[in-house]
Amino acid sequence: MRWRVIASVSLGVNAVLAAVGWRYAHRSAEPVSSAFAFPAQASTNLVKTNVVLRRQFFSWQEVESPDYPTYVANLRDIGCPEQTIRDIIIADVNGLYSRRRATEFVTPEQQWWRTEPDAELVAAAAEKTRALDEERRGLLARLLGTNWESGDLVNLPRPSRQGVTLDGPVLGSLPTETKQAIEEISLRNQDQLQAYLEGQRRDGKTPDPVEVARLRQQTRNELQRVLTPPQLEEFLLRYSQDASDLRSELGSLRFFNATSNEFRAMFRATDILQEQIQLLSADDPNQAPARKALEAQRDNALRITLGDRRYEQYLKLHDPAFRDAVATAEAAGTPDAAQIIYEINLATAAEQSRITADSNLTAQQRSIELKKLELEQLQANTVLTGQQLPPEPPPPPPPKKVLVLGPGDSAASIATMYGIPVNAIRAANPNIDISRLKPGDAITIPANALTPPGRPNVPPFPLR
């Protein structure tokens, strides 16, 4: 901050003037050396002395230098105390690197349209910050010695908490006085808002959203007095509640992926209307028509800004079912199938509701119908996303034909009856001696046998 440098300079100048004054008074009080004394008899003659005049006032421009070693040497030449030199140089170097951090690389705060920071950008910004800090510390160590941190601005106050980040092409190049004014406004209004919220909590009351909106509007009005419209918009895109709410909304949509230009356009279209809506009480029936009209105006402004196709996508993504359909389609690499998947899912949900409400179905029947519906939905979505259907399970083996022999039945008569050779009967019944069959025996008839008319295929008891 420039005030620190001014304070340091003032302290240095006062110290120098005091040193010069003390030195001048000390020289005036010193006795004249006997080596330069004149004889008594010559005392009536005019005495001439050599007086060296030193200026008590100087221009600071004579001391300042763009070259730091020269700057330090100049400060020492005028008798500036070492602690003052340390404070001046540290403040100046910190200011230099603060400006570089604000203008030389992109930080996550500058990408105000993103709901989640870019991981690569975060890593690059952290590495650049680390490199700049090492460079700053190295410069200060060369200028002031390796123990420079022990006296880092010990005589000057430090801010008690971190302010807002003001960097990038628009906010990073602001004058120091403007940045300080912005930080003071932000912190002061933050304190006011916090004091109100704590007071409401202490009194057991719920904070009034209208009062909160009024306090935020007050902050905006104060910022308008120190920032130009483009600067104010950049600040609001980063730190206003409206921009934060818009980021949260778009983040919940997951697949909208607004660009920086799109986010800025949406913010411009809705910001003023949102302010007016927030200043109207949602609980006051007298203000309900005004709120409804402003909300309709806001939605129409969004539609015009985004265009019909993009606005339709924006509205659909508010439906969790549509977001699930988009997720399914994108995971399969077929994003164009999202709409059809969505329609299938809607139809399935409607059919599930119908089956669940059908009182004519038993619980078992209802479960079977729902399972069939689920399978049909899975098959349809699988085909739409270009995936392979799972293979059909092999058909179950045909049930065994079992015959309980009656009087007169023999292997030969059964073979004739079913149109199969005796050897086929023997193969189907390896544990039975078909040459000694008797009434009441149960034998297995091969699956490819014909069914004779009037003879049962299934025994009255299971075959063990």
Secondary structure, DSSP 8 states (H G I E B T S, - for coil): -HHHHHHHHHHHHHHHHHHHHHHHHHHHHS---GGG---GGGGGS----------S---GGGT--SSHHHHHHHHHHTT--HHHHHHHHHHHHHHHHHHHHHHSS--GGG-TT-SS--HHHHHHHHHHHHHHHHHHHHHHHHHH-TTGGGGTTTTS---SS------HHHHTTS-HHHHHHHHHHHHHHHHHHHHHHHHHHHTT----HHHHHHHHHHHHHHHHTTS-HHHHHHHHHHH-HHHHHHHHHHHHHSS----HHHHHHHHHHHHHHHHHHHTS-TT-TTTHHHHHHHHHHHHHHHHHHH-HHHHHHHHHTTSHHHHHHHHHHHHTT-GGGHHHHHHHHHHHHHHHHHHHH-TTS-HHHHHHHHHHHHHHHHHHHHHHTT--------------EEEE--TT--HHHHHHHHT--HHHHHHH-TTS-GGG--TT-EEEE-TT----TT--SS-SS---
